[in-house]
């Protein structure tokens, strides 16, 4: 019976699945992602604005309190009766002027300077000639001088009051100039100076790449985080100068030298006096604020790209899963088409393809039932083959004994000349081992017997190799009575000593570890640190072990025989693995699962 089947290609299904994923997953995620990114950027900018407003409000309060103190001191000097008494009196001789100065002026100026240690100088400039002028507390006000220019500037100011950034003895200072005039009686010009660094102390915490300036009512920079800006006009900084008389904190956008800035401005008046509005201005590059937003954008884009990639990957995996199962089903159908009925599919997924696979399995079983007579003939042929394999197994087992005897006699010959007593003990051990082999009738022996045989062999080799050989055997007592084919481990231990330990320099070690597997079988590992095996030789050995040929000639006859007997006795439930490297020893792992196939045939 031949069945003609045709399997459609999966390219159209994959294309439809990708298009569906694009419109149902990728496109919505992309749109939502862009919207969320924009909203986050706006939220971050708003948060930055609120944070800047709060910082600026606190900075405004601190500077306002400090400058207000200076104006209060100027008020105290302005209304000080002693100062007015000194300047309204006339002094016909210098002695009277000096006495008035030391009694009325110098103590008061010293007192006011003591209120604020930051004050560097308090000076009254006057044009009266009968005053004692020491160029510190009192100095001359002469037309045509720089101080006269300041005096005229103060007269032009509607408040008779102005601030100026200056340098004195190489240090930056801030000075307040005020006209001293009461009831049209003119005393002169008051100058109160303090260190500019005091103002910069208030704004130094705002130095994170931003520019912060304190601007006088005359729109002159009194102090700034960038010292090169001190004394310059606020108009040069790109700061909007409108609404200077309004009190509060304002945030606006500005542009300076082609760079977009966020301008945060705080305006305030001092001591509740109409002396003009001071300005604290902070310019923050918009790129600096949005840098965090840009980083977050990149993260969002990365996540979005990851989602898209995962979506496409899942589509391909789904197509691969469907395609592999359909290809497997098609392959099985082709085998049935060729007349093979020992096939079935087992899909773990529970979907339509799995149900299709179950229907296929049912069809194959029905076909198998219809050709049962043919399979009976095949079973008869298999029985004949099994008997042939039994004969080969016996031949392999009987072939190991001469090999073991040959290697042991070599040890006797190597020891006889130097240690006759040791040679006699070797012969005694050899006799005990031979008795074990010759009296063996069963095809399976206990692990206890096998390990005893190995211990005798290693003891024999110990006489030949002396301190060069040591070994350790680990086996749980519960496994000692488990049955295995005879001479399963001994040829491997023999190979480890003969080809590994004896061929290396220095001491060698052989380890035999036996454990029970999770499935109830036995795992046996024989490992040595001998001369090892080259990569090419290991590859050839693995090829020989995997070969179905029963050829047992060559340097590793013992390994080949053990591997072949495991295949004959255990089939797929047994495994023989070997690994190693040149100079690093060899490791052999044997797994015996369940009962041996040969036990029912060999009387075991």
C-alpha positions in Angstrom: 0.0 0.0 0.0 1.5 3.3 -1.0 0.0 6.7 0.1 0.6 9.9 -1.9 0.9 12.9 0.4 1.6 16.6 -0.2 2.7 19.1 2.5 2.2 22.8 1.7 5.0 25.3 2.3 5.0 27.4 5.4 6.2 30.7 3.8 2.7 32.1 3.4 1.8 31.2 7.0 5.0 32.9 8.3 4.3 36.1 6.3 0.7 36.3 7.6 1.9 35.8 11.2 4.5 38.5 10.8 2.0 41.0 9.3 -0.5 40.2 12.1 2.2 40.7 14.8 3.1 44.0 13.2 -0.4 45.5 13.3 -1.4 43.8 16.6 1.8 44.2 18.7 4.6 46.2 17.1 2.6 49.1 15.8 0.5 49.7 19.0 3.6 49.4 21.2 5.4 51.9 19.0 2.6 54.5 19.1 2.1 54.0 22.8 5.8 54.2 23.4 6.2 57.5 21.5 3.3 59.0 23.4 4.7 57.9 26.8 8.1 59.2 25.9 6.7 62.6 25.0 4.6 62.8 28.1 7.6 61.8 30.2 9.8 64.5 28.6 7.1 67.1 29.3 6.8 65.8 32.9 10.5 65.9 33.4 10.7 69.4 32.1 7.8 70.5 34.4 9.5 68.8 37.3 12.8 70.6 36.5 10.9 73.9 36.4 9.3 73.3 39.7 12.5 72.3 41.3 14.3 75.4 39.9 11.5 77.6 41.2 11.8 76.1 44.7 15.6 76.5 44.7 15.3 80.0 43.4 12.7 81.0 46.1 15.0 79.8 48.8 18.0 81.6 47.3 16.0 84.7 46.9 15.1 84.7 50.6 18.7 84.2 51.7 20.1 87.0 49.5 17.2 89.3 50.3 17.8 88.9 54.0 21.5 89.6 53.6 21.1 92.7 51.4 18.3 93.9 53.6 20.7 94.0 56.5 23.0 96.2 54.5 20.1 98.6 53.7 19.1 98.6 57.4 22.7 99.6 58.3 22.5 102.4 55.8 19.2 103.6 57.3 20.8 103.5 60.8 23.7 105.6 59.5 21.3 107.9 57.6 19.3 108.7 60.7 22.1 108.6 63.3 21.9 111.8 65.3 25.6 111.7 66.3 26.6 111.6 62.6 24.3 114.5 61.8 25.6 116.4 64.8 29.1 116.1 63.6 28.4 117.2 60.0 26.0 120.1 61.0 28.5 121.7 63.5 31.2 124.0 62.4 34.8 123.5 63.5 36.9 126.7 63.4 40.1 124.7 64.2 41.2 121.2 63.4 41.4 120.1 67.1 37.6 120.5 67.5 37.0 118.6 64.2 39.3 115.8 65.4 37.6 115.6 68.8 34.1 115.4 67.1 35.4 112.7 64.7 36.7 110.5 67.5 33.7 111.0 69.7 30.9 110.9 67.1 32.0 109.2 63.9 34.7 106.6 64.5 32.9 104.7 67.3 29.6 104.6 65.4 31.3 103.4 62.1 33.2 100.7 64.1 29.9 99.6 65.7 28.1 99.3 62.4 31.0 97.3 60.8 30.9 95.0 63.8 27.3 94.1 63.0 28.3 92.5 59.7 31.9 91.1 59.7 31.5 90.8 55.9 31.7 94.6 55.6 35.0 95.8 54.4 34.5 99.5 54.6 31.9 102.2 55.6 32.9 105.6 54.2 31.1 109.0 54.1 32.4 111.2 51.2 31.8 114.9 51.9 32.8 118.2 50.3 32.8 120.1 53.6 36.4 121.3 54.2 36.4 121.6 58.1 35.9 117.8 58.5 38.7 115.4 59.7 39.2 113.2 56.6 41.2 110.0 57.1 40.1 108.4 53.8 38.5 105.6 55.7 35.5 106.7 57.7 35.4 110.1 56.0 36.9 111.0 52.7 36.9 114.0 50.3 34.3 114.4 47.6 35.8 116.5 44.9 34.3 117.4 41.5 35.9 115.6 38.6 36.9 112.5 40.5 35.5 109.0 40.1 33.7 109.3 43.4 32.0 112.5 42.2 30.7 110.5 39.2 29.2 108.0 41.6 27.7 111.0 43.5 26.1 112.3 40.4 24.9 108.8 39.5 23.2 108.6 42.9 21.6 112.0 42.4 20.2 110.9 39.1 18.8 107.7 40.6 15.2 108.1 41.7 16.0 106.5 45.0 19.3 108.3 45.5 20.5 104.9 46.0 22.5 102.4 43.8 24.7 99.3 43.9 28.0 98.7 42.1 30.4 95.8 41.6 34.0 97.0 42.1 37.6 95.9 42.7 39.6 97.1 45.7 43.2 96.1 46.4 42.8 93.2 43.9 39.6 91.8 45.6 36.1 91.9 44.2 33.7 93.9 46.4 30.1 95.1 46.1 29.3 98.6 47.2 26.1 100.4 48.0 26.1 104.1 47.4 23.5 106.4 49.1 23.0 110.2 49.2 23.0 111.5 52.9 20.6 114.4 52.7 18.0 115.4 55.3 15.6 118.3 54.9 17.6 119.6 52.0 20.7 119.6 54.2 23.4 117.7 52.3 26.1 115.7 54.1 27.6 113.7 51.2 27.7 110.2 49.8 27.6 107.0 51.9 29.5 104.0 50.6 29.1 100.6 52.3 31.3 97.8 50.8 31.4 94.1 51.5 33.1 91.1 50.0 31.5 89.8 46.7 32.5 86.3 47.8 29.7 86.5 50.4 27.1 86.7 47.7 28.8 83.9 45.8 28.7 81.7 48.9 24.9 81.8 48.6 24.9 80.7 44.9 27.9 78.3 44.8 25.6 75.4 45.4 24.1 76.2 42.0 27.3 75.6 40.2 26.3 72.4 38.3 27.0 73.8 34.8 24.6 76.6 35.2 25.1 80.4 35.3 23.6 82.2 38.4 23.8 86.0 38.6 22.7 88.6 41.2 21.7 91.8 39.4 21.2 95.2 40.9 18.2 97.4 40.2 20.5 99.2 37.7 20.7 95.8 35.8 24.4 95.4 36.7 25.7 91.9 37.7 26.9 92.2 41.3 27.9 88.6 41.7 27.9 85.5 39.5 29.1 81.9 39.4 31.2 83.0 36.4 33.4 85.8 37.7 33.9 87.2 34.2 30.2 88.3 34.3 30.6 90.5 37.3 30.1 94.2 36.5 28.5 93.5 33.1 25.0 94.5 32.0 22.2 92.0 32.4 21.2 92.7 28.8 24.5 91.0 27.7 23.4 87.8 29.3 20.2 87.3 27.3 18.1 87.6 30.4 14.7 89.2 29.8 14.6 92.5 31.7 10.9 93.4 31.5 8.7 93.7 34.5 11.6 94.4 36.9 9.3 95.9 39.5 7.3 92.6 40.0 8.0 90.5 42.9 8.2 86.7 42.5 9.8 83.8 40.6 9.4 83.6 36.8 10.5 80.9 34.4 10.9 81.6 30.7 12.8 80.5 27.7 15.7 82.6 26.3 18.3 82.3 23.7 21.9 83.3 24.1 24.6 82.8 21.4 22.3 80.5 19.6 21.8 78.2 22.6 18.3 77.6 24.1 18.2 78.4 27.8 15.7 78.0 30.5 15.8 81.4 32.4 14.7 81.3 36.0 14.4 84.8 37.5 13.5 85.8 41.0 12.7 89.5 41.7 12.5 91.0 45.1 12.6 94.3 47.0 14.5 94.9 50.2 13.3 95.8 53.7 9.9 96.7 52.3 11.4 99.8 50.7 10.8 101.2 47.3 14.5 101.1 46.4 14.1 99.2 43.1 13.9 95.5 42.4 16.9 93.2 42.7 17.1 90.2 40.3 18.5 86.7 40.8 18.8 85.1 37.4 19.7 81.5 36.6 20.2 80.3 33.1 20.1 76.5 32.6 20.9 75.0 29.2 17.8 73.3 28.0 19.9 70.4 26.7 21.2 69.9 30.3 17.6 69.5 31.6 16.6 67.3 28.8 19.7 65.1 29.0 17.9 62.8 31.5 14.9 62.8 29.2 17.1 61.9 26.3 18.6 59.1 28.3 15.1 57.9 29.2 14.1 58.2 25.6 17.0 55.9 24.6 15.9 53.4 27.3 12.4 53.6 26.0 13.6 53.1 22.4 15.8 50.2 23.6 12.8 48.6 25.4 10.6 49.2 22.4 13.2 47.7 20.1 13.5 44.7 22.5 9.7 44.2 22.4 9.7 44.4 18.6 12.6 42.0 18.4 11.0 39.6 20.9 7.8 39.7 18.9 9.5 38.9 15.7 11.6 36.2 17.4 8.5 34.7 18.9 6.9 34.7 15.5 9.9 32.9 14.0 10.0 30.4 16.9 6.3 29.7 16.5 6.8 29.2 12.8 9.8 27.0 13.5 7.8 25.0 16.0 4.9 24.5 13.6 7.2 23.9 10.7 9.4 21.3 12.6 6.4 19.4 13.7 4.8 19.5 10.3 8.1 18.5 8.7 8.4 15.6 11.2 4.9 14.5 10.4 5.7 14.7 6.7 8.9 12.7 7.2 6.9 10.0 9.1 4.3 9.9 6.4 7.0 9.4 3.7 8.4 6.5 5.7 4.9 5.0 5.8 4.7 5.6 2.1 7.8 3.6 1.7 6.2 0.7 3.6 7.5 1.3 7.1 5.0 1.1 9.9 7.3 1.2 13.0 6.9 5.0 13.2 4.9 7.4 15.4 4.9 11.0 16.4 4.7 12.4 19.9 4.0 16.1 20.1 4.0 17.6 23.7 1.9 20.6 22.6 -1.8 20.1 22.8 -3.1 21.8 19.6 -4.5 20.9 16.2 -1.2 19.6 14.9 -1.0 17.3 18.0 -4.4 15.9 17.2 -3.4 15.4 13.6 -0.4 13.5 14.9 -2.6 11.3 17.1 -4.8 10.5 14.0 -1.6 9.6 12.1 -0.5 7.3 14.9 -3.9 5.6 14.9 -3.6 5.1 11.1 -0.2 3.6 11.4 -1.3 1.1 14.0 -4.2 0.1 11.9 -1.9 -0.5 8.9 0.5 -2.4 11.2 -2.3 -4.7 12.3 -3.2 -5.5 8.6 0.3 -6.7 7.9 0.9 -8.7 11.1 1.8 -11.8 9.3 4.8 -10.1 7.7 6.0 -8.9 11.0 5.9 -12.5 12.4 8.4 -13.4 9.8 10.5 -10.4 10.8 10.4 -11.6 14.5 11.7 -15.0 13.4 14.6 -13.3 11.6 15.3 -11.2 14.7 15.5 -14.4 16.8 18.1 -15.8 14.5 20.0 -12.6 14.7 19.8 -12.6 18.5 21.4 -16.1 18.7 24.2 -14.9 16.5 24.7 -11.9 18.9 24.8 -14.3 21.9 27.6 -16.2 20.3 29.5 -13.0 19.6 29.0 -12.0 23.3 30.5 -15.2 24.5 33.5 -14.8 22.1 34.1 -11.3 23.4 34.0 -12.3 27.1 36.4 -15.2 26.5 38.7 -12.9 24.6 39.4 -10.6 27.5 40.9 -13.3 29.8 44.0 -13.9 27.6 44.5 -10.2 27.3 44.4 -9.8 31.1 46.7 -12.7 31.5 49.2 -11.3 29.1 49.4 -7.9 30.8 49.7 -9.5 34.2 52.5 -11.8 33.2 54.4 -8.7 31.9 54.1 -7.3 35.5 55.5 -10.6 36.8 58.5 -10.5 34.5 59.2 -6.8 35.3 59.2 -7.6 39.1 60.9 -11.0 39.2 64.5 -9.8 38.9 64.4 -7.0 41.4 61.8 -8.4 43.9 61.4 -12.2 43.8 59.2 -12.2 46.8 57.0 -9.6 45.2 56.8 -11.7 42.1 55.6 -14.7 44.1 52.9 -12.5 45.7 52.0 -11.4 42.2 51.7 -15.0 41.1 49.5 -15.7 44.2 47.2 -12.8 43.3 47.2 -13.9 39.7 46.2 -17.5 40.7 43.3 -16.1 42.7 42.2 -14.0 39.8 42.5 -17.0 37.4 40.4 -19.1 39.8 37.7 -16.5 39.7 37.7 -16.6 35.9 37.9 -20.4 35.5 35.2 -21.2 38.0 32.8 -18.5 36.7 29.7 -20.2 35.2 27.3 -17.3 35.3 27.1 -14.5 32.7 26.6 -11.8 35.4 28.5 -11.3 38.6 28.0 -8.9 41.6 29.8 -5.6 41.8 31.5 -7.0 44.9 33.2 -9.7 42.9 34.1 -7.4 40.1 35.7 -4.8 42.4 37.6 -7.6 44.2 39.0 -8.7 40.9 40.0 -5.1 40.1 41.7 -4.7 43.6 43.8 -7.8 42.9 44.8 -6.6 39.5 45.8 -3.1 40.9 47.7 -4.8 43.7 49.6 -6.8 41.1 50.5 -3.6 39.2 51.5 -1.9 42.4 54.5 -4.3 42.6 55.6 -3.2 39.2 54.9 0.5 39.4 55.6 1.0 43.2 54.8 4.5 44.4 53.9 5.6 40.9 50.5 3.9 41.2 47.7 4.6 43.7 43.9 4.2 43.5 40.6 4.7 45.2 37.3 2.8 44.9 34.0 4.2 46.0 30.8 2.1 45.9 27.8 2.3 48.3 27.3 -1.0 50.1 23.7 -1.1 48.9 25.0 -1.5 45.3 27.6 -4.2 46.1 25.2 -7.1 45.2 24.0 -5.5 41.9 24.7 -7.7 38.9 26.8 -6.6 36.0 28.5 -8.5 33.1 31.9 -9.9 34.3 35.1 -8.0 33.4 33.2 -4.8 32.8 35.4 -2.5 34.9 38.7 -4.5 35.0 39.6 -4.0 31.4 39.1 -0.2 31.8 41.3 -0.1 35.0 43.8 -2.3 33.1 43.8 0.2 30.2 44.2 3.1 32.6 47.3 1.5 34.2 48.9 0.1 31.0 48.3 3.1 28.7 48.0 5.9 31.2 49.9 5.6 34.5 52.8 3.6 33.3 53.4 6.0 30.4 53.6 9.2 32.4 56.3 10.7 34.6 55.6 11.0 38.3 52.9 9.4 40.5 49.5 8.4 39.0 46.1 7.9 40.4 43.1 5.8 39.3 39.6 6.6 40.6 36.6 4.3 40.4 33.3 5.8 41.5 30.0 3.8 41.4 26.6 5.5 42.0 23.0 4.7 41.5 21.2 6.7 38.8 17.8 8.4 39.2 16.2 5.8 37.1 17.5 3.0 39.3 20.5 2.0 37.1 24.2 2.1 37.8 26.7 4.8 36.8 30.4 3.7 36.9 33.2 6.2 36.3 36.9 5.2 35.9 39.3 8.2 35.8 43.0 8.4 35.7 45.6 11.2 35.5 47.9 9.4 33.2 49.5 10.2 29.9 46.1 10.8 28.3 45.2 10.4 24.7 45.7 12.6 21.6 42.7 14.3 19.9 43.1 12.3 16.7 43.5 9.0 18.5 40.5 9.8 20.7 38.4 10.6 17.7 39.4 7.3 16.0 38.8 5.4 19.3 35.3 6.9 19.6 34.6 5.9 16.0 35.8 2.3 16.6 33.6 2.1 19.8 30.5 3.4 17.9 31.1 1.0 15.0 28.8 -2.0 14.9 31.7 -4.2 13.8 32.9 -6.7 16.3 36.5 -6.2 15.3 38.4 -6.4 18.6 42.0 -6.1 17.5 44.2 -3.1 18.3 45.7 -1.3 21.2 42.4 -0.7 23.0 40.9 -4.2 22.6 39.6 -4.2 26.2 37.7 -0.9 25.8 36.2 -2.1 22.5 35.1 -5.5 24.1 33.5 -3.8 27.1 31.6 -1.3 24.8 30.4 -4.1 22.5 29.2 -6.3 25.4 27.3 -3.4 26.9 25.5 -2.8 23.5 24.7 -6.6 23.3 23.5 -6.8 26.9 21.7 -3.5 27.5 21.0 -2.0 24.1 19.8 1.6 24.3 19.7 1.3 28.1 23.5 1.1 28.3 26.1 3.6 27.4 29.9 3.7 27.1 31.5 7.2 27.0 35.2 8.0 26.9 36.9 11.4 27.1 40.4 12.7 27.7 43.3 14.9 26.5 47.0 14.4 26.0 48.8 14.8 29.3 45.5 15.1 31.3 44.4 11.5 31.7 41.3 9.6 30.5 37.8 9.4 31.9 35.4 6.5 31.1 31.8 6.6 32.1 29.5 3.6 31.9 25.8 3.6 32.5 23.8 0.4 32.9 20.1 1.0 33.0 17.5 -1.6 34.1 17.9 -5.3 33.4 20.2 -6.6 30.7 18.6 -7.9 27.5 20.9 -10.9 27.6 20.0 -12.2 31.1 16.9 -14.0 29.9 18.9 -15.7 27.2 22.2 -16.6 29.0 20.6 -18.0 32.2 21.5 -15.0 34.3 
